[in-house]
Amino acid sequence: MLLEKLKALECSLHGARRNDRKWLEQILHPEFREITRSGVIVDRAETIASLAVELSPTIILSSDFRLLSIGEYCAILHYKTFNSDGSRASLRSSCWWVYSDRGNGSWLSIREHQKWVQYKFGNDTLKKTTSPVGISYRHGKPMSAFRS
C-alpha cells in the first residue's frame, strides 16, 4: 500500500538514518526544497549538510498520517510530529514524486517538504502557515506502480 510505503520512507528520516548522507542523497529529489518551521526555504545541499553533521539526532515521533494522491506521479503525505517529551509539535507535509533519471528504473523521492508550528489554545489548534514552493519536474512511473 502506498501510504505504508511513504510512511516508512518518511519515518526513516526521523531516526537513525536522519544523518546518513548517502541515504539523504538517495531519498531527496535533486530539486528538493524545504520550508522550515521558521519559514526559511532551504535547498537539498543545505538540508543534507545540516543533517549530516548532527551529532545526536533527536528522535522524532509521528502520527496521524494522511495521503493525498495528486495524479499518477505525485502524492502528498500530511502528518504530525513531536519530540518524545511532547515539545516541538509540528504539522508536516511532504510531496513525493515518482522520479526516473538514474538509469536504474523509477524510484520515489521527496520533492518538497514543509513544516508548520502547531499552536494550541484551549480546544482550538491553529497552525503557522507559509506559502508552498512551486513544483515542476519530469515524470517516471505512475504512483500506481508503487501501490503494491
Buried (B, 14 or more C-beta within 10 A) or exposed (E): EBBEBBBEBBBBBBEEBBBBEEBBEEBBBEBBBBBBBEBEEBEBEBBBEEBBEEEEBEEBBBEEBEBEBEEEBBBBBBBBBBEEEEEBBBBBBBBBBBBBEEEEEBBBBBBBBBBBBBEEEEEEEEEBEBEEBEBEBEBBBBBEBBEE
